[in-house]
Amino acid sequence: MKFFRATLLFLFLLSLTSTVDAQGGGKKSSPIKRFFKKTPWTFNVGGHVVDDDGKPFNQLFNVSDTWNFLPYPTRLAIDGYFRKGWSFQGEFAYTQFKAGKAINSEIITKTGTFFSADINVKYDLNEVFGDTHWFDPYVAGGFGYTMRTAAKNPNAPTSNLGLGFNIWIYQNLGLNLQTMAKFSMLEGTSNYLHHSVGIVYRFEYGMGNRPGKLGRRYTFLKTMK
């Protein structure tokens, strides 16, 4: 687990300290300045499932006993693209743990509240496998905070590792699916799985309607116009 956390921290610092070559003159601009001024932002609104029975890799599809979800959107994620496939994601999610569900190997007797806030670093796998235009797979890792009022220890920091993909339906509009394993960093609290599905929309802030300027991740737009 220590190696896993150290790897996530290394990737995060590496992506922050990278520099961006400006066109012409060989000058370099600050990557932080570029991130805030020229970042394409992607917004994701949808639903999610929390599998928190204390056995996150067993009975993965035991919906009736271990899945916790609400029938309306309760998750928001904001994704800021950085460079060369790297992006940063902030995520907020809310749901309820219903009485009778298995939470951390125990059956709860009353409804509880779940809330999580996470910051993840994402890497677009199209940078490795080649641009697929409409299919955008990625891996993600980061850190977060989880509150579960139904658990004996309600608050827990987590380290996260997962994967997901976007399916672009029309220009900047798409469908996102993501699965994240969240590992508790506090003794006495459980690991859990966090699945989500949502609608994504990208705002190309600072670039106007010039998708070719946004890098390989967005070149699929050329073929759809």
C-alpha positions in Angstrom: 0.0 0.0 0.0 2.9 2.4 0.7 4.3 1.8 -2.7 0.9 2.4 -4.3 0.5 5.8 -2.5 4.1 6.8 -3.4 3.4 6.0 -7.1 0.3 8.2 -7.1 2.1 11.1 -5.5 5.0 10.7 -8.0 2.6 10.8 -11.0 0.8 13.8 -9.6 4.1 15.8 -9.0 5.5 14.8 -12.4 2.4 16.1 -14.2 2.6 19.4 -12.3 6.3 20.0 -12.9 6.2 19.3 -16.7 6.6 22.3 -18.9 4.9 23.2 -22.2 6.9 24.3 -25.2 5.4 27.4 -26.8 5.2 27.7 -30.6 8.0 29.7 -32.1 11.2 30.9 -30.4 11.7 27.8 -28.4 10.3 29.5 -25.3 8.6 27.7 -22.5 5.4 28.8 -20.7 4.3 27.8 -17.2 2.1 24.6 -17.3 0.0 26.0 -14.4 -0.7 29.2 -16.3 -1.6 27.2 -19.4 -3.9 24.9 -17.4 -6.0 27.7 -16.0 -6.1 29.9 -19.2 -6.4 27.3 -22.0 -7.9 24.2 -20.4 -10.8 22.4 -22.0 -13.2 21.6 -19.2 -15.4 18.5 -19.1 -18.5 18.3 -16.9 -20.0 14.9 -15.9 -23.4 14.5 -14.2 -24.8 11.1 -13.5 -25.6 8.3 -11.1 -23.3 6.0 -9.1 -23.2 2.8 -7.1 -21.4 2.2 -3.9 -20.4 -1.4 -3.1 -19.3 -1.2 0.5 -20.0 -4.7 2.0 -16.4 -5.0 3.4 -15.6 -7.6 0.6 -15.1 -5.3 -2.4 -13.8 -8.0 -4.8 -16.4 -10.7 -3.9 -20.0 -10.9 -5.0 -19.5 -7.9 -7.4 -23.0 -8.1 -8.8 -25.0 -8.8 -5.6 -27.2 -5.8 -6.3 -29.9 -6.5 -3.7 -27.6 -6.9 -0.7 -24.6 -4.8 -1.4 -25.2 -2.1 -4.0 -26.2 1.4 -2.7 -27.6 3.9 -5.2 -30.4 6.4 -5.8 -32.7 6.6 -8.9 -31.6 10.1 -9.8 -28.2 11.9 -10.5 -26.2 12.4 -7.4 -22.6 12.6 -8.8 -20.8 15.6 -10.3 -17.3 15.4 -11.8 -15.2 18.2 -13.4 -12.3 17.3 -15.6 -9.6 19.7 -16.6 -7.4 18.6 -19.5 -3.6 19.3 -19.0 -1.4 18.0 -21.7 -0.3 14.8 -23.6 -3.2 12.8 -22.2 -3.0 14.0 -18.6 -6.0 15.5 -16.9 -7.2 16.4 -13.4 -10.6 15.4 -12.0 -12.6 16.7 -9.1 -15.5 14.5 -8.1 -18.4 14.8 -5.6 -20.9 12.1 -4.9 -23.8 11.5 -2.5 -26.1 8.6 -1.8 -27.9 6.8 1.0 -27.2 3.4 2.6 -30.5 1.7 3.1 -31.4 -0.4 6.1 -30.8 -4.1 5.4 -27.7 -3.6 3.2 -24.4 -5.1 4.1 -21.9 -2.3 5.1 -18.4 -3.3 6.1 -19.5 -6.9 6.7 -22.4 -5.9 8.9 -26.2 -5.5 8.1 -27.2 -2.0 9.0 -30.6 -1.4 10.6 -31.2 2.2 9.6 -30.6 4.5 6.7 -27.3 6.3 6.5 -25.7 9.0 4.4 -22.7 8.5 2.0 -20.7 11.4 0.7 -17.3 11.4 -1.1 -15.0 14.1 -2.5 -12.0 13.1 -4.6 -9.2 14.6 -6.6 -7.8 12.2 -9.3 -5.1 12.3 -12.0 -6.3 10.7 -15.2 -4.3 9.4 -18.2 -5.8 9.0 -21.6 -4.9 5.5 -23.0 -5.4 6.8 -26.6 -1.9 8.3 -26.1 -0.6 4.7 -25.9 -2.9 2.7 -28.3 -3.6 5.5 -30.8 -6.5 7.8 -31.4 -9.9 6.0 -31.6 -11.9 9.2 -32.3 -15.1 8.2 -30.5 -13.8 5.9 -27.7 -11.7 7.5 -25.0 -10.4 5.0 -22.3 -8.4 6.1 -19.4 -6.8 5.1 -16.1 -7.1 7.2 -12.9 -5.7 7.5 -9.5 -5.8 9.9 -6.6 -7.0 10.6 -3.1 -10.3 11.4 -1.5 -12.4 11.7 1.6 -15.4 9.5 2.4 -18.2 10.0 5.0 -20.4 7.1 5.8 -22.8 7.8 8.8 -23.9 4.1 8.9 -20.4 2.9 9.6 -18.8 2.7 13.1 -16.0 4.9 11.9 -17.8 7.4 9.6 -14.9 9.4 8.2 -12.1 8.0 6.1 -9.4 9.3 3.8 -8.9 7.1 0.7 -6.4 6.4 -2.0 -8.1 5.7 -5.3 -7.3 3.6 -8.4 -9.6 2.8 -11.3 -10.4 3.0 -15.0 -13.1 4.3 -17.2 -14.0 5.5 -20.7 -15.9 8.1 -22.6 -18.1 7.3 -25.7 -18.5 10.4 -27.7 -22.0 10.5 -29.2 -22.0 13.9 -31.0 -19.2 16.4 -31.0 -18.7 17.5 -27.4 -21.5 15.3 -25.9 -20.8 11.8 -24.6 -21.4 9.0 -22.2 -19.0 8.1 -19.4 -18.6 4.9 -17.4 -16.0 4.6 -14.5 -15.1 2.1 -11.8 -12.9 3.2 -8.9 -11.5 1.0 -6.1 -11.1 3.2 -3.0 -8.6 1.9 -0.4 -9.1 3.2 3.2 -6.1 5.0 4.7 -7.5 4.8 8.2 -7.5 1.6 10.4 -11.0 0.3 11.2 -12.6 1.5 8.0 -13.3 -0.5 4.9 -12.2 -0.4 1.3 -15.1 -0.2 -1.3 -15.9 0.0 -5.0 -17.4 3.0 -6.6 -19.1 2.6 -10.0 -20.6 5.5 -12.0 -22.3 6.3 -15.3 -23.0 9.8 -16.5 -23.5 12.3 -19.4 -20.4 14.3 -20.2 -20.1 17.6 -22.0 -16.9 19.5 -22.8 -16.4 23.2 -22.9 -13.4 24.2 -25.0 -12.5 27.3 -23.0 -9.9 29.5 -24.5 -9.7 27.7 -27.8 -13.0 28.7 -29.6 -14.1 26.2 -32.2 -10.7 24.9 -33.1 -10.5 21.2 -32.0 -7.2 20.6 -33.7 -5.5 22.9 -31.2 -6.6 20.7 -28.2 -4.3 17.7 -28.9 -4.9 14.1 -29.8 -7.6 13.5 -27.3 -10.0 15.8 -29.2 -9.1 15.2 -32.8 -12.1 13.0 -33.3 -14.1 16.2 -33.7 -12.5 16.8 -37.1 -14.2 13.7 -38.5 -17.7 14.5 -37.1 -18.1 18.0 -38.7 
